[in-house]
Structure formats: structure tokens, C-alpha cells
Amino acid sequence: MRRKILAMVAGTSVAMLATGVAVAAGHFAFFDPSTYRAREKVGEITITVKRDGPVGAGKVDYRTVDGTAKARRDYVPAKGTLRFAEGETEKSFTIQIKDDLKSEGREGFRVKLTNGRGMISVLGDPATVSIPPSDQS
């Protein structure tokens, strides 16, 4: 598991990964928040990706990953590319949640960021999306 630890080194913001690798901050894409609660009856959830500084243009890919919630049964699988223009620090996308009308326990899935390009690197763990039982939505 990677975690972001920010520090100041000679006046430059630096991120230290749990692996001990230090890299200059300002180029990272991450989920904010990193946990979401999706309600079946609402039908969708908006996921937000931020980057920690107004730097040059770049791209990052995202995709859903099954957990106890399964693609096509509990949610519509999603994948795509977020394109950040120079100076942009936030992008959002939606994932469709299915109301299967069955009484189930709490379910969940994850959303991962991969393949940062340009002035973007991926930082942090996947976002977690939990779906409470239909009668608690």
C-alpha cells in the first residue's frame, strides 16, 4: 500500500511513498475523497480525481474493479481517461449504480487510477465505493 507523506526539502514540496521513494510533488493524481457511498435508488455516483498542483497538461486512466459488488449486476463497469489541461486540478466522472431490487448485504467495488502520462503520476490507493442494502438506500 502506498501512502503520500508530504515534507519540505530545501523549500520544495516532496512526496515520500511508503516504499521510501521520494519524488517532487505537484504532479500527482489521487481520489478525493477516497471512499464513497453509492445509493442504488439514486442510480449513479460521482467520483472526483484531484492533482496536487497547477502544473502542465497530462492524462490518467481510471477503471472499476469488482469487489463484493459485481460489474453488470450491481454497477455498470467504467473505464476511461481523464485529461487535465495546464492549470486544471480537478476532474470528475460518474459510475452508474444498478438497483437490482434484491435484498442484499452491503457490497462494494474499487476504482483505480493507472497510466499517468504527461505531467501526472498516480498516487495513493484505489477509491472504495460501498453500496448499502437496497432498503437502507
Residue pairs with C-beta under 8 A, 6 or more apart in sequence:
1 18
1 125
2 17
2 18
2 19
2 123
2 124
2 125
3 17
3 18
3 124
3 125
4 15
4 16
4 17
4 28
4 30
4 123
4 124
5 15
5 16
5 17
5 18
6 13
6 14
6 15
6 16
6 25
7 13
7 14
7 16
8 14
9 22
12 24
12 25
13 24
13 25
13 26
14 22
14 23
14 24
14 25
15 22
15 23
15 24
15 25
15 28
15 123
16 22
17 23
17 123
23 121
25 52
25 53
26 52
26 53
26 55
27 51
27 52
27 53
27 55
27 58
27 116
27 119
27 120
27 121
28 51
28 52
28 120
28 121
28 122
28 123
28 124
29 49
29 50
29 51
29 58
29 60
29 82
29 84
29 113
29 116
29 120
29 121
29 122
29 123
30 49
30 50
30 51
30 52
30 113
30 122
30 123
30 124
31 47
31 48
31 49
31 50
31 111
31 113
31 124
31 126
31 127
32 48
32 49
32 50
33 48
33 127
34 124
34 125
34 127
34 128
35 127
35 128
35 129
35 130
36 45
36 47
36 127
36 128
36 129
36 130
37 129
37 130
37 131
37 132
38 44
38 45
38 75
38 95
38 97
38 129
38 130
38 131
39 97
39 131
39 132
39 137
40 97
40 98
40 99
40 100
40 131
40 134
40 137
41 99
41 134
41 137
42 97
42 137
43 96
43 97
43 99
44 94
44 95
44 96
44 97
45 94
45 95
45 97
45 129
46 92
46 93
46 94
47 62
47 92
47 93
47 94
47 95
47 111
47 127
47 129
48 90
48 91
48 92
49 60
49 62
49 82
49 90
49 91
49 92
49 93
49 113
50 89
50 90
51 58
51 84
51 88
51 89
51 90
51 120
52 89
53 89
54 86
54 87
54 88
54 89
55 86
55 119
56 86
56 118
56 119
57 83
57 84
57 85
57 86
57 118
57 119
58 83
58 84
58 116
58 117
58 118
58 119
58 120
59 81
59 82
59 83
59 84
59 115
59 116
59 117
59 118
59 120
60 81
60 82
60 84
60 113
60 114
60 115
60 116
60 117
60 120
60 122
61 79
61 80
61 81
61 82
61 113
61 114
61 115
62 78
62 79
62 80
62 81
62 82
62 93
62 111
62 112
62 113
62 114
63 77
63 78
63 79
63 80
63 111
63 112
63 114
64 71
64 75
64 77
64 78
64 79
64 95
64 109
64 110
64 111
64 112
65 109
65 110
65 111
65 112
65 126
66 109
67 107
67 108
67 109
67 110
67 128
68 106
68 107
68 108
68 109
69 75
69 107
69 108
69 109
69 129
69 131
70 109
71 77
71 109
73 98
73 100
74 97
74 98
74 100
74 107
74 109
74 131
75 95
75 96
75 97
75 98
75 109
75 129
75 131
76 95
76 96
76 97
76 98
78 93
78 94
78 95
78 96
78 111
80 93
82 91
82 93
83 91
84 91
84 118
84 119
84 120
95 111
95 129
97 131
99 134
99 137
100 134
101 134
102 134
103 133
103 134
103 135
104 133
104 134
105 133
106 130
106 131
106 132
106 133
107 130
107 131
108 128
108 129
108 130
108 131
109 129
110 126
110 127
110 128
110 129
111 126
111 127
111 129
112 126
113 122
113 124
113 126
114 122
115 122
116 122
